[in-house]
């Protein structure tokens, strides 16, 4: 779901400029270090907020809840009402 906007190079250094949803960055630090044998450096900058596409909502919410040790499906609305 990410977009590469630019990849300027200067000698042996290549900079990748792009946009990626924060949900896709979990584990990214380890992945990029492994792929570059520890030589890559990366940083992030918050560029704002975009709503999650509706077709991905249940999948992403389930993954986040599972990562937090919760059951994948949220409780129904009635669970929270009096």
N, CA, C and O atoms as a CHARMM CRD file, in Angstrom:
* protein
*
  328
    1    1 UNK  N      0.80200  -1.20000   0.00000 PROA 1      0.00000
    2    1 UNK  CA     0.00000   0.00000   0.00000 PROA 1      0.00000
    3    1 UNK  C      0.84100   1.25800   0.00000 PROA 1      0.00000
    4    1 UNK  O      0.29200   2.35800   0.06800 PROA 1      0.00000
    5    2 UNK  N      2.14400   1.13400  -0.07300 PROA 2      0.00000
    6    2 UNK  CA     3.00700   2.29800  -0.09700 PROA 2      0.00000
    7    2 UNK  C      3.23300   2.81200  -1.50600 PROA 2      0.00000
    8    2 UNK  O      2.96800   2.12100  -2.49000 PROA 2      0.00000
    9    3 UNK  N      3.72700   4.03800  -1.58300 PROA 3      0.00000
   10    3 UNK  CA     4.00700   4.67700  -2.87100 PROA 3      0.00000
   11    3 UNK  C      5.42100   5.24700  -2.82000 PROA 3      0.00000
   12    3 UNK  O      5.74000   6.03200  -1.92700 PROA 3      0.00000
   13    4 UNK  N      6.26800   4.86000  -3.76800 PROA 4      0.00000
   14    4 UNK  CA     7.60300   5.45100  -3.88800 PROA 4      0.00000
   15    4 UNK  C      7.46700   6.68700  -4.75700 PROA 4      0.00000
   16    4 UNK  O      7.00300   6.61100  -5.89500 PROA 4      0.00000
   17    5 UNK  N      7.87600   7.83200  -4.21300 PROA 5      0.00000
   18    5 UNK  CA     7.75800   9.09900  -4.93400 PROA 5      0.00000
   19    5 UNK  C      9.04400   9.49600  -5.64400 PROA 5      0.00000
   20    5 UNK  O      9.00200  10.15700  -6.68100 PROA 5      0.00000
   21    6 UNK  N     10.19300   9.09700  -5.09000 PROA 6      0.00000
   22    6 UNK  CA    11.47100   9.49700  -5.67500 PROA 6      0.00000
   23    6 UNK  C     12.56500   8.57500  -5.13500 PROA 6      0.00000
   24    6 UNK  O     12.43500   8.02300  -4.04200 PROA 6      0.00000
   25    7 UNK  N     13.64800   8.41000  -5.91200 PROA 7      0.00000
   26    7 UNK  CA    14.80300   7.61200  -5.48300 PROA 7      0.00000
   27    7 UNK  C     16.09200   8.25300  -5.98400 PROA 7      0.00000
   28    7 UNK  O     16.78200   7.68600  -6.83200 PROA 7      0.00000
   29    8 UNK  N     16.42000   9.44000  -5.46100 PROA 8      0.00000
   30    8 UNK  CA    17.66000  10.07900  -5.90600 PROA 8      0.00000
   31    8 UNK  C     18.89000   9.33500  -5.38500 PROA 8      0.00000
   32    8 UNK  O     18.88600   8.81100  -4.27100 PROA 8      0.00000
   33    9 UNK  N     19.94200   9.29700  -6.21000 PROA 9      0.00000
   34    9 UNK  CA    21.20300   8.64900  -5.83100 PROA 9      0.00000
   35    9 UNK  C     22.33000   9.66300  -5.85300 PROA 9      0.00000
   36    9 UNK  O     22.34700  10.58500  -6.66900 PROA 9      0.00000
   37   10 UNK  N     23.26900   9.47300  -4.94000 PROA 10     0.00000
   38   10 UNK  CA    24.47000  10.29700  -4.88900 PROA 10     0.00000
   39   10 UNK  C     25.62000   9.36700  -4.52700 PROA 10     0.00000
   40   10 UNK  O     25.84400   9.07800  -3.35200 PROA 10     0.00000
   41   11 UNK  N     26.34400   8.90100  -5.53300 PROA 11     0.00000
   42   11 UNK  CA    27.41000   7.92800  -5.30300 PROA 11     0.00000
   43   11 UNK  C     26.82800   6.60000  -4.85200 PROA 11     0.00000
   44   11 UNK  O     25.97000   6.02700  -5.52400 PROA 11     0.00000
   45   12 UNK  N     27.30100   6.11200  -3.70600 PROA 12     0.00000
   46   12 UNK  CA    26.82700   4.83600  -3.16500 PROA 12     0.00000
   47   12 UNK  C     25.55500   4.97900  -2.33400 PROA 12     0.00000
   48   12 UNK  O     25.04100   3.98700  -1.81700 PROA 12     0.00000
   49   13 UNK  N     25.04500   6.19500  -2.20200 PROA 13     0.00000
   50   13 UNK  CA    23.87900   6.43600  -1.34500 PROA 13     0.00000
   51   13 UNK  C     22.63300   6.65400  -2.19700 PROA 13     0.00000
   52   13 UNK  O     22.61700   7.50300  -3.08800 PROA 13     0.00000
   53   14 UNK  N     21.60200   5.88300  -1.91500 PROA 14     0.00000
   54   14 UNK  CA    20.30400   6.05800  -2.56400 PROA 14     0.00000
   55   14 UNK  C     19.28700   6.38800  -1.49400 PROA 14     0.00000
   56   14 UNK  O     19.20600   5.70700  -0.47100 PROA 14     0.00000
   57   15 UNK  N     18.51700   7.42300  -1.72600 PROA 15     0.00000
   58   15 UNK  CA    17.46000   7.82800  -0.80900 PROA 15     0.00000
   59   15 UNK  C     16.12800   7.44600  -1.42500 PROA 15     0.00000
   60   15 UNK  O     15.85400   7.77600  -2.57800 PROA 15     0.00000
   61   16 UNK  N     15.30300   6.75200  -0.66000 PROA 16     0.00000
   62   16 UNK  CA    13.97100   6.38200  -1.12500 PROA 16     0.00000
   63   16 UNK  C     12.98000   7.28700  -0.41000 PROA 16     0.00000
   64   16 UNK  O     12.90000   7.28800   0.81800 PROA 16     0.00000
   65   17 UNK  N     12.22600   8.05600  -1.18800 PROA 17     0.00000
   66   17 UNK  CA    11.21800   8.95800  -0.64300 PROA 17     0.00000
   67   17 UNK  C      9.86100   8.39400  -1.02200 PROA 17     0.00000
   68   17 UNK  O      9.59200   8.14400  -2.19600 PROA 17     0.00000
   69   18 UNK  N      9.01200   8.19400  -0.03200 PROA 18     0.00000
   70   18 UNK  CA     7.70800   7.62300  -0.33400 PROA 18     0.00000
   71   18 UNK  C      6.72100   7.82300   0.78900 PROA 18     0.00000
   72   18 UNK  O      7.02300   8.42600   1.81900 PROA 18     0.00000
   73   19 UNK  N      5.53400   7.30000   0.56000 PROA 19     0.00000
   74   19 UNK  CA     4.45000   7.36400   1.53500 PROA 19     0.00000
   75   19 UNK  C      4.00500   5.93700   1.82200 PROA 19     0.00000
   76   19 UNK  O      3.77800   5.14900   0.90300 PROA 19     0.00000
   77   20 UNK  N      3.88200   5.61100   3.11400 PROA 20     0.00000
   78   20 UNK  CA     3.46000   4.27400   3.51100 PROA 20     0.00000
   79   20 UNK  C      2.56700   4.39400   4.74600 PROA 20     0.00000
   80   20 UNK  O      2.87300   5.16400   5.65600 PROA 20     0.00000
   81   21 UNK  N      1.48400   3.65200   4.78400 PROA 21     0.00000
   82   21 UNK  CA     0.63400   3.68100   5.98500 PROA 21     0.00000
   83   21 UNK  C      1.41100   3.16300   7.19800 PROA 21     0.00000
   84   21 UNK  O      2.19100   2.21700   7.08900 PROA 21     0.00000
   85   22 UNK  N      1.19300   3.78500   8.33400 PROA 22     0.00000
   86   22 UNK  CA     1.92000   3.39200   9.54500 PROA 22     0.00000
   87   22 UNK  C      1.70500   1.92100   9.86600 PROA 22     0.00000
   88   22 UNK  O      2.60900   1.26900  10.38900 PROA 22     0.00000
   89   23 UNK  N      0.53700   1.39100   9.56700 PROA 23     0.00000
   90   23 UNK  CA     0.25200  -0.02400   9.84800 PROA 23     0.00000
   91   23 UNK  C      1.19400  -0.94500   9.07800 PROA 23     0.00000
   92   23 UNK  O      1.43100  -2.07800   9.49800 PROA 23     0.00000
   93   24 UNK  N      1.72800  -0.47400   7.96500 PROA 24     0.00000
   94   24 UNK  CA     2.63500  -1.29200   7.15700 PROA 24     0.00000
   95   24 UNK  C      4.08100  -1.20800   7.63200 PROA 24     0.00000
   96   24 UNK  O      4.94200  -1.92000   7.11600 PROA 24     0.00000
   97   25 UNK  N      4.36000  -0.34300   8.61500 PROA 25     0.00000
   98   25 UNK  CA     5.74300  -0.16000   9.05400 PROA 25     0.00000
   99   25 UNK  C      6.13000  -1.01900  10.24800 PROA 25     0.00000
  100   25 UNK  O      7.30100  -1.04100  10.62800 PROA 25     0.00000
  101   26 UNK  N      5.17400  -1.72900  10.85100 PROA 26     0.00000
  102   26 UNK  CA     5.51500  -2.60100  11.97600 PROA 26     0.00000
  103   26 UNK  C      6.46000  -3.68900  11.48000 PROA 26     0.00000
  104   26 UNK  O      6.11600  -4.44400  10.57000 PROA 26     0.00000
  105   27 UNK  N      7.63400  -3.77300  12.06700 PROA 27     0.00000
  106   27 UNK  CA     8.64200  -4.74200  11.64500 PROA 27     0.00000
  107   27 UNK  C      9.55200  -4.23000  10.53500 PROA 27     0.00000
  108   27 UNK  O     10.51400  -4.90600  10.17000 PROA 27     0.00000
  109   28 UNK  N      9.26500  -3.04600   9.99300 PROA 28     0.00000
  110   28 UNK  CA    10.03400  -2.50700   8.87500 PROA 28     0.00000
  111   28 UNK  C     11.49800  -2.27800   9.24200 PROA 28     0.00000
  112   28 UNK  O     12.39400  -2.54000   8.44100 PROA 28     0.00000
  113   29 UNK  N     11.73200  -1.79100  10.44800 PROA 29     0.00000
  114   29 UNK  CA    13.10000  -1.51300  10.88100 PROA 29     0.00000
  115   29 UNK  C     13.96400  -2.76900  10.81500 PROA 29     0.00000
  116   29 UNK  O     15.08100  -2.73200  10.29700 PROA 29     0.00000
  117   30 UNK  N     13.45100  -3.87300  11.33700 PROA 30     0.00000
  118   30 UNK  CA    14.20000  -5.13400  11.27800 PROA 30     0.00000
  119   30 UNK  C     14.37800  -5.60800   9.84500 PROA 30     0.00000
  120   30 UNK  O     15.44700  -6.09600   9.47800 PROA 30     0.00000
  121   31 UNK  N     13.33000  -5.46600   9.03100 PROA 31     0.00000
  122   31 UNK  CA    13.40500  -5.90900   7.63600 PROA 31     0.00000
  123   31 UNK  C     14.46300  -5.14000   6.85300 PROA 31     0.00000
  124   31 UNK  O     15.23900  -5.73200   6.10300 PROA 31     0.00000
  125   32 UNK  N     14.49400  -3.82100   7.02900 PROA 32     0.00000
  126   32 UNK  CA    15.43900  -3.01900   6.24300 PROA 32     0.00000
  127   32 UNK  C     16.87300  -3.23400   6.73000 PROA 32     0.00000
  128   32 UNK  O     17.81100  -3.21400   5.93200 PROA 32     0.00000
  129   33 UNK  N     17.04100  -3.43700   8.02800 PROA 33     0.00000
  130   33 UNK  CA    18.39100  -3.73700   8.53500 PROA 33     0.00000
  131   33 UNK  C     18.88800  -5.06700   7.99400 PROA 33     0.00000
  132   33 UNK  O     20.04700  -5.19000   7.59600 PROA 33     0.00000
  133   34 UNK  N     18.00900  -6.06500   7.98000 PROA 34     0.00000
  134   34 UNK  CA    18.39200  -7.38600   7.47100 PROA 34     0.00000
  135   34 UNK  C     18.71900  -7.32000   5.98300 PROA 34     0.00000
  136   34 UNK  O     19.69800  -7.91600   5.53400 PROA 34     0.00000
  137   35 UNK  N     17.90500  -6.59900   5.21900 PROA 35     0.00000
  138   35 UNK  CA    18.11200  -6.50900   3.77100 PROA 35     0.00000
  139   35 UNK  C     19.38500  -5.74100   3.42200 PROA 35     0.00000
  140   35 UNK  O     19.99700  -5.99500   2.38500 PROA 35     0.00000
  141   36 UNK  N     19.78800  -4.79900   4.28500 PROA 36     0.00000
  142   36 UNK  CA    20.96500  -3.97300   3.99100 PROA 36     0.00000
  143   36 UNK  C     22.17700  -4.36200   4.82800 PROA 36     0.00000
  144   36 UNK  O     23.17500  -3.64100   4.84400 PROA 36     0.00000
  145   37 UNK  N     22.09900  -5.48400   5.51700 PROA 37     0.00000
  146   37 UNK  CA    23.17600  -5.93500   6.40600 PROA 37     0.00000
  147   37 UNK  C     23.51200  -4.86300   7.44500 PROA 37     0.00000
  148   37 UNK  O     24.67300  -4.68200   7.81100 PROA 37     0.00000
  149   38 UNK  N     22.48200  -4.15900   7.91100 PROA 38     0.00000
  150   38 UNK  CA    22.65000  -3.15700   8.95300 PROA 38     0.00000
  151   38 UNK  C     23.15200  -1.81200   8.49100 PROA 38     0.00000
  152   38 UNK  O     23.41700  -0.94300   9.32300 PROA 38     0.00000
  153   39 UNK  N     23.29500  -1.60600   7.18300 PROA 39     0.00000
  154   39 UNK  CA    23.86000  -0.34800   6.67900 PROA 39     0.00000
  155   39 UNK  C     22.82100   0.72800   6.41300 PROA 39     0.00000
  156   39 UNK  O     23.16600   1.90600   6.32600 PROA 39     0.00000
  157   40 UNK  N     21.55400   0.34800   6.28100 PROA 40     0.00000
  158   40 UNK  CA    20.51900   1.33500   5.95200 PROA 40     0.00000
  159   40 UNK  C     20.13400   2.15400   7.17700 PROA 40     0.00000
  160   40 UNK  O     20.11800   1.65700   8.30300 PROA 40     0.00000
  161   41 UNK  N     19.83200   3.39600   6.93100 PROA 41     0.00000
  162   41 UNK  CA    19.32000   4.30600   7.94600 PROA 41     0.00000
  163   41 UNK  C     17.97300   4.79400   7.43700 PROA 41     0.00000
  164   41 UNK  O     17.82500   5.10500   6.25500 PROA 41     0.00000
  165   42 UNK  N     16.99200   4.86000   8.33100 PROA 42     0.00000
  166   42 UNK  CA    15.69200   5.33500   7.86600 PROA 42     0.00000
  167   42 UNK  C     15.04700   6.21200   8.92500 PROA 42     0.00000
  168   42 UNK  O     15.34600   6.09800  10.11300 PROA 42     0.00000
  169   43 UNK  N     14.16800   7.07900   8.48100 PROA 43     0.00000
  170   43 UNK  CA    13.39500   7.89900   9.41000 PROA 43     0.00000
  171   43 UNK  C     12.00600   8.11900   8.83400 PROA 43     0.00000
  172   43 UNK  O     11.75000   7.85300   7.66000 PROA 43     0.00000
  173   44 UNK  N     11.12400   8.60700   9.68100 PROA 44     0.00000
  174   44 UNK  CA     9.74800   8.83900   9.25000 PROA 44     0.00000
  175   44 UNK  C      9.31800  10.24800   9.61100 PROA 44     0.00000
  176   44 UNK  O      9.89800  10.90100  10.47900 PROA 44     0.00000
  177   45 UNK  N      8.29500  10.68900   8.92400 PROA 45     0.00000
  178   45 UNK  CA     7.70500  11.99500   9.17900 PROA 45     0.00000
  179   45 UNK  C      6.20300  11.84900   8.99200 PROA 45     0.00000
  180   45 UNK  O      5.75200  11.28000   7.99800 PROA 45     0.00000
  181   46 UNK  N      5.43500  12.35400   9.93000 PROA 46     0.00000
  182   46 UNK  CA     3.98600  12.27600   9.82700 PROA 46     0.00000
  183   46 UNK  C      3.49800  13.27700   8.77800 PROA 46     0.00000
  184   46 UNK  O      3.71500  14.48200   8.90100 PROA 46     0.00000
  185   47 UNK  N      2.84000  12.75600   7.75200 PROA 47     0.00000
  186   47 UNK  CA     2.32700  13.62200   6.69100 PROA 47     0.00000
  187   47 UNK  C      0.82700  13.84500   6.79300 PROA 47     0.00000
  188   47 UNK  O      0.23900  14.48500   5.92100 PROA 47     0.00000
  189   48 UNK  N      0.20400  13.33000   7.83500 PROA 48     0.00000
  190   48 UNK  CA    -1.22100  13.55000   8.00700 PROA 48     0.00000
  191   48 UNK  C     -1.98600  12.25600   8.16000 PROA 48     0.00000
  192   48 UNK  O     -1.43100  11.22200   8.53300 PROA 48     0.00000
  193   49 UNK  N     -3.26500  12.33200   7.86600 PROA 49     0.00000
  194   49 UNK  CA    -4.18000  11.22300   8.07600 PROA 49     0.00000
  195   49 UNK  C     -5.00700  10.99300   6.82300 PROA 49     0.00000
  196   49 UNK  O     -5.48100  11.93900   6.19500 PROA 49     0.00000
  197   50 UNK  N     -5.17400   9.74700   6.47300 PROA 50     0.00000
  198   50 UNK  CA    -6.10600   9.35600   5.41900 PROA 50     0.00000
  199   50 UNK  C     -6.93100   8.20000   5.95500 PROA 50     0.00000
  200   50 UNK  O     -6.38400   7.29900   6.59100 PROA 50     0.00000
  201   51 UNK  N     -8.23700   8.20700   5.71300 PROA 51     0.00000
  202   51 UNK  CA    -9.06800   7.10200   6.20200 PROA 51     0.00000
  203   51 UNK  C     -8.63400   5.77300   5.58700 PROA 51     0.00000
  204   51 UNK  O     -8.19300   5.71500   4.43900 PROA 51     0.00000
  205   52 UNK  N     -8.76700   4.71900   6.36900 PROA 52     0.00000
  206   52 UNK  CA    -8.48000   3.37200   5.89400 PROA 52     0.00000
  207   52 UNK  C     -9.53800   2.98500   4.87300 PROA 52     0.00000
  208   52 UNK  O    -10.72700   3.16300   5.13800 PROA 52     0.00000
  209   53 UNK  N     -9.15000   2.46000   3.71200 PROA 53     0.00000
  210   53 UNK  CA   -10.15400   2.02300   2.73800 PROA 53     0.00000
  211   53 UNK  C    -11.09700   0.99800   3.38100 PROA 53     0.00000
  212   53 UNK  O    -10.63600   0.08200   4.06100 PROA 53     0.00000
  213   54 UNK  N    -12.41000   1.14400   3.17200 PROA 54     0.00000
  214   54 UNK  CA   -13.39400   0.26300   3.82400 PROA 54     0.00000
  215   54 UNK  C    -13.12000  -1.22500   3.62600 PROA 54     0.00000
  216   54 UNK  O    -13.37100  -2.02200   4.53100 PROA 54     0.00000
  217   55 UNK  N    -12.61500  -1.60800   2.46700 PROA 55     0.00000
  218   55 UNK  CA   -12.38500  -3.03400   2.19900 PROA 55     0.00000
  219   55 UNK  C    -11.24300  -3.60500   3.03900 PROA 55     0.00000
  220   55 UNK  O    -11.10600  -4.82500   3.13200 PROA 55     0.00000
  221   56 UNK  N    -10.42400  -2.75300   3.65100 PROA 56     0.00000
  222   56 UNK  CA    -9.31600  -3.21800   4.48700 PROA 56     0.00000
  223   56 UNK  C     -9.60700  -3.11500   5.98300 PROA 56     0.00000
  224   56 UNK  O     -8.83000  -3.60600   6.80200 PROA 56     0.00000
  225   57 UNK  N    -10.72100  -2.48100   6.34200 PROA 57     0.00000
  226   57 UNK  CA   -11.00200  -2.18400   7.74500 PROA 57     0.00000
  227   57 UNK  C    -10.95600  -3.42400   8.63900 PROA 57     0.00000
  228   57 UNK  O    -10.20200  -3.44900   9.61200 PROA 57     0.00000
  229   58 UNK  N    -11.74100  -4.44200   8.32900 PROA 58     0.00000
  230   58 UNK  CA   -11.81400  -5.62900   9.18700 PROA 58     0.00000
  231   58 UNK  C    -10.46700  -6.34100   9.29300 PROA 58     0.00000
  232   58 UNK  O    -10.09300  -6.81100  10.36700 PROA 58     0.00000
  233   59 UNK  N     -9.74400  -6.42000   8.18100 PROA 59     0.00000
  234   59 UNK  CA    -8.43900  -7.09200   8.17900 PROA 59     0.00000
  235   59 UNK  C     -7.44800  -6.35300   9.07600 PROA 59     0.00000
  236   59 UNK  O     -6.78500  -6.97100   9.90900 PROA 59     0.00000
  237   60 UNK  N     -7.34600  -5.05300   8.91200 PROA 60     0.00000
  238   60 UNK  CA    -6.37400  -4.26300   9.67300 PROA 60     0.00000
  239   60 UNK  C     -6.74200  -4.22900  11.15600 PROA 60     0.00000
  240   60 UNK  O     -5.87100  -4.38300  12.01200 PROA 60     0.00000
  241   61 UNK  N     -8.01400  -4.03100  11.46200 PROA 61     0.00000
  242   61 UNK  CA    -8.44100  -4.01300  12.86400 PROA 61     0.00000
  243   61 UNK  C     -8.15300  -5.36100  13.51900 PROA 61     0.00000
  244   61 UNK  O     -7.67600  -5.41100  14.65300 PROA 61     0.00000
  245   62 UNK  N     -8.43900  -6.44900  12.81400 PROA 62     0.00000
  246   62 UNK  CA    -8.16400  -7.78700  13.34300 PROA 62     0.00000
  247   62 UNK  C     -6.68600  -8.00200  13.61900 PROA 62     0.00000
  248   62 UNK  O     -6.32400  -8.57300  14.64700 PROA 62     0.00000
  249   63 UNK  N     -5.82200  -7.54700  12.70300 PROA 63     0.00000
  250   63 UNK  CA    -4.37400  -7.69600  12.88700 PROA 63     0.00000
  251   63 UNK  C     -3.88000  -6.89000  14.08700 PROA 63     0.00000
  252   63 UNK  O     -3.05700  -7.37000  14.86600 PROA 63     0.00000
  253   64 UNK  N     -4.38100  -5.67200  14.23200 PROA 64     0.00000
  254   64 UNK  CA    -3.97200  -4.83100  15.36100 PROA 64     0.00000
  255   64 UNK  C     -4.42600  -5.45300  16.67600 PROA 64     0.00000
  256   64 UNK  O     -3.65700  -5.52500  17.63500 PROA 64     0.00000
  257   65 UNK  N     -5.68300  -5.90200  16.71700 PROA 65     0.00000
  258   65 UNK  CA    -6.20100  -6.51300  17.94200 PROA 65     0.00000
  259   65 UNK  C     -5.41700  -7.77600  18.29800 PROA 65     0.00000
  260   65 UNK  O     -5.12500  -8.00900  19.47100 PROA 65     0.00000
  261   66 UNK  N     -5.07800  -8.58600  17.30700 PROA 66     0.00000
  262   66 UNK  CA    -4.30700  -9.80900  17.55700 PROA 66     0.00000
  263   66 UNK  C     -2.92300  -9.46000  18.09500 PROA 66     0.00000
  264   66 UNK  O     -2.44900 -10.09200  19.03800 PROA 66     0.00000
  265   67 UNK  N     -2.26700  -8.45200  17.49900 PROA 67     0.00000
  266   67 UNK  CA    -0.94500  -8.02700  17.95000 PROA 67     0.00000
  267   67 UNK  C     -0.99100  -7.54500  19.40100 PROA 67     0.00000
  268   67 UNK  O     -0.02000  -7.70000  20.14100 PROA 67     0.00000
  269   68 UNK  N     -2.12600  -6.95700  19.80600 PROA 68     0.00000
  270   68 UNK  CA    -2.27500  -6.46200  21.17700 PROA 68     0.00000
  271   68 UNK  C     -2.76300  -7.53400  22.14400 PROA 68     0.00000
  272   68 UNK  O     -2.98200  -7.25300  23.32200 PROA 68     0.00000
  273   69 UNK  N     -2.93500  -8.75800  21.65500 PROA 69     0.00000
  274   69 UNK  CA    -3.36700  -9.84700  22.51800 PROA 69     0.00000
  275   69 UNK  C     -4.86700  -9.91200  22.73500 PROA 69     0.00000
  276   69 UNK  O     -5.33200 -10.58700  23.65400 PROA 69     0.00000
  277   70 UNK  N     -5.63000  -9.21900  21.90000 PROA 70     0.00000
  278   70 UNK  CA    -7.08900  -9.23800  21.98900 PROA 70     0.00000
  279   70 UNK  C     -7.65000 -10.21300  20.96700 PROA 70     0.00000
  280   70 UNK  O     -6.95300 -10.60300  20.03000 PROA 70     0.00000
  281   71 UNK  N     -8.90900 -10.60800  21.14100 PROA 71     0.00000
  282   71 UNK  CA    -9.53700 -11.44200  20.11900 PROA 71     0.00000
  283   71 UNK  C     -9.70400 -10.58800  18.86000 PROA 71     0.00000
  284   71 UNK  O     -9.94800  -9.38700  18.96800 PROA 71     0.00000
  285   72 UNK  N     -9.57900 -11.17800  17.67500 PROA 72     0.00000
  286   72 UNK  CA    -9.58800 -10.40400  16.42500 PROA 72     0.00000
  287   72 UNK  C    -10.86900  -9.60600  16.17600 PROA 72     0.00000
  288   72 UNK  O    -10.81300  -8.50000  15.63800 PROA 72     0.00000
  289   73 UNK  N    -12.01800 -10.15600  16.56300 PROA 73     0.00000
  290   73 UNK  CA   -13.28300  -9.46100  16.30600 PROA 73     0.00000
  291   73 UNK  C    -13.66300  -8.58600  17.49300 PROA 73     0.00000
  292   73 UNK  O    -13.70200  -9.06500  18.62700 PROA 73     0.00000
  293   74 UNK  N    -13.94500  -7.29900  17.24300 PROA 74     0.00000
  294   74 UNK  CA   -14.35900  -6.42100  18.33800 PROA 74     0.00000
  295   74 UNK  C    -15.71500  -6.85500  18.89700 PROA 74     0.00000
  296   74 UNK  O    -16.49200  -7.53900  18.23100 PROA 74     0.00000
  297   75 UNK  N    -15.97300  -6.44200  20.12500 PROA 75     0.00000
  298   75 UNK  CA   -17.27800  -6.71100  20.72200 PROA 75     0.00000
  299   75 UNK  C    -18.36000  -5.95900  19.95800 PROA 75     0.00000
  300   75 UNK  O    -18.08700  -4.90900  19.37700 PROA 75     0.00000
  301   76 UNK  N    -19.59300  -6.48400  19.95000 PROA 76     0.00000
  302   76 UNK  CA   -20.67900  -5.77200  19.27500 PROA 76     0.00000
  303   76 UNK  C    -21.01100  -4.47400  20.01300 PROA 76     0.00000
  304   76 UNK  O    -20.67100  -4.31000  21.18400 PROA 76     0.00000
  305   77 UNK  N    -21.66700  -3.57200  19.32500 PROA 77     0.00000
  306   77 UNK  CA   -22.03800  -2.28200  19.90800 PROA 77     0.00000
  307   77 UNK  C    -22.82600  -2.46500  21.20300 PROA 77     0.00000
  308   77 UNK  O    -22.65600  -1.69300  22.14700 PROA 77     0.00000
  309   78 UNK  N    -23.68100  -3.47300  21.25300 PROA 78     0.00000
  310   78 UNK  CA   -24.51200  -3.70600  22.44000 PROA 78     0.00000
  311   78 UNK  C    -23.66700  -3.97200  23.69300 PROA 78     0.00000
  312   78 UNK  O    -24.12500  -3.73000  24.81000 PROA 78     0.00000
  313   79 UNK  N    -22.45700  -4.46200  23.51700 PROA 79     0.00000
  314   79 UNK  CA   -21.55900  -4.72800  24.64100 PROA 79     0.00000
  315   79 UNK  C    -21.23400  -3.43800  25.40000 PROA 79     0.00000
  316   79 UNK  O    -21.03400  -3.45800  26.61500 PROA 79     0.00000
  317   80 UNK  N    -21.18400  -2.32600  24.68000 PROA 80     0.00000
  318   80 UNK  CA   -20.78100  -1.05500  25.26500 PROA 80     0.00000
  319   80 UNK  C    -21.94500  -0.18200  25.70000 PROA 80     0.00000
  320   80 UNK  O    -21.73000   0.82200  26.37900 PROA 80     0.00000
  321   81 UNK  N    -23.16100  -0.52800  25.33200 PROA 81     0.00000
  322   81 UNK  CA   -24.31000   0.30600  25.69600 PROA 81     0.00000
  323   81 UNK  C    -24.96000  -0.20900  26.97500 PROA 81     0.00000
  324   81 UNK  O    -24.83400  -1.38100  27.33000 PROA 81     0.00000
  325   82 UNK  N    -25.64500   0.67800  27.64200 PROA 82     0.00000
  326   82 UNK  CA   -26.29300   0.32500  28.92100 PROA 82     0.00000
  327   82 UNK  C    -27.45700  -0.60000  28.75100 PROA 82     0.00000
  328   82 UNK  O    -28.09300  -0.97900  29.73500 PROA 82     0.00000
